[in-house]
Amino acid sequence: MPVRALGRMSVHTAACPRPLRHIKKCTWSSPRRWLNLQEYQSKKLMQESGVAVQRFYVADSASEALEAAKRLNAKEIVLKAQILAGGRGKGVFDSGLKGGVHLTKDPAVVGELANKMLGFNLTTKQTPKDGVKVKTVMVAEALDITRETYFAILMDRACNGPVMVGSPQGGMDIEEVAASSPELIFKEVIDIFEGVQDVQALRMAANLGFKGPLQRQAADQIKRLYDLFLKVDATQVEVNPLGETPEGQVVCFDAKISFDDNAEFRQKAVFAMDDMTESDPTETAAAKWDLKYIGLDGNIACFVNGAGLAMATCDIIDLHGGKPANFLDLGGGVQERQVYEAFKLLTADPKVEAILVNIFGGIVNCAIIANGITKACRELELKVPLVVRLEGTNVHEAKRILTESGLPITAAENLDDAAKKAVAAIHK
């Protein structure tokens, strides 16, 4: 029996830092995404590169959805709510409608379903408890799949460039395939200067199990996916499944794209599509000041430079019986104003009962951090305990600034000492 393809397309986004020990006790307030694109937007990028995807339209009203269904003139239609969360098919609307993904052969039903989707909140396992309001739906052609394969292009440090990875076993977790049947994982290293060669594309298509005319068709799709990979400065383009239909078509049914944030300056059109309406407001505000912020459910704010140091700080707070309220990374080239804005974000969180500053100055000048801290404490009239541990560049000047400020700042000698003092401060 052919597999019914709903055509789920999504954009893979950089996740939160690797799982930490304290995460068993603390939960993310929301998923962290570096670039948020709706499903139809990623599909559009693929279309623009000549990649074969299902025909689709986008609608923001029930009447537009109905008209789109009629224009498709397809045997079967899939209607999909557009939100930045997984599990839509099993989600529930506050209108009473169950499921954010529906199949139908009757265009009239599309209008009825859209009327119960648009303007209503859809709650899934990945949304906040109140759900996310659906403002757009995608109306697409539903296709059958006779065979599913896996294909991806990614940057590989070991190969100093892009690599193609494929398997004839698609539509499932590729890690499971690699573990159980490693002989079914095929890899082709791409010369970044030469691009994907015809012989490589054909060999990969053959390894994926495409035969006859389909092999050439699959090879063409592989080359087009590589063009997309380069064009949008992707770090990964993953298609699972790259499917074969009963009509003899090779179609990309589901794609996840990771973008290189450092290329934002030349990918303005792509990054302009970033849908910030569903992002956490604090994360959005932090991004404006080039700060990396992830909300947690604890009560000790972590003010740190460097992701590794932030993870270690969160872990040691947990070790001493506390719970981190956030993961805030100042980065390397931080300036005084960014320190001030970071304090504004932290003090605006009603859960925060103490702030722990842990700075290891390399590129960062500790004196700049100290000036930013004193300015923020005075102007924001800090009401919660503040524990500061500074080390590295210009640390003696920084400590002098903090000492002479006359502010109630608790100094710490090292990270372990800082964590102990921060946890103790909230229990006084």
Buried (B, 14 or more C-beta within 10 A) or exposed (E): EEBEBBBBBBBBBEEBBEEBEBBEEBEBBBBBBBBBBBBBBBBBBBBEBEBBBBBBBBBBBBEBBBBBBBEBEBEBBBBBBBBBBBBBBEBBBBBEBEBBBBEBEEBEBBBBBBBBBBBBBBBBEBBEEEBBBBBBBBBBBBBBBEBBBBBBBBBBEEEEEBBBBBBBBBBEEBEEBBEEEEEBBBEBBBEEEEBBEEEBBBBBBBBBBBEEEBBBBBBBBBBBBBBBBBEBBBBBBBBBBBBBBEEEBBBBBBBBBBBBEEBBEEBEEBBEBBBEEBBBEBBEBBBEBEBBBBBBBBBBBBBBBBBEBBBBBBBBBBBBEBBBBBBBBBBEEBBBEBBBBBBBBBBEBEBBBBBBBBBBBEEBBBBBBBBBBBBBBEEBEBEBBBBBBBBBBBBEBBBEBBEEBEBEBBBBEEBEBBBBBBBBBBEE
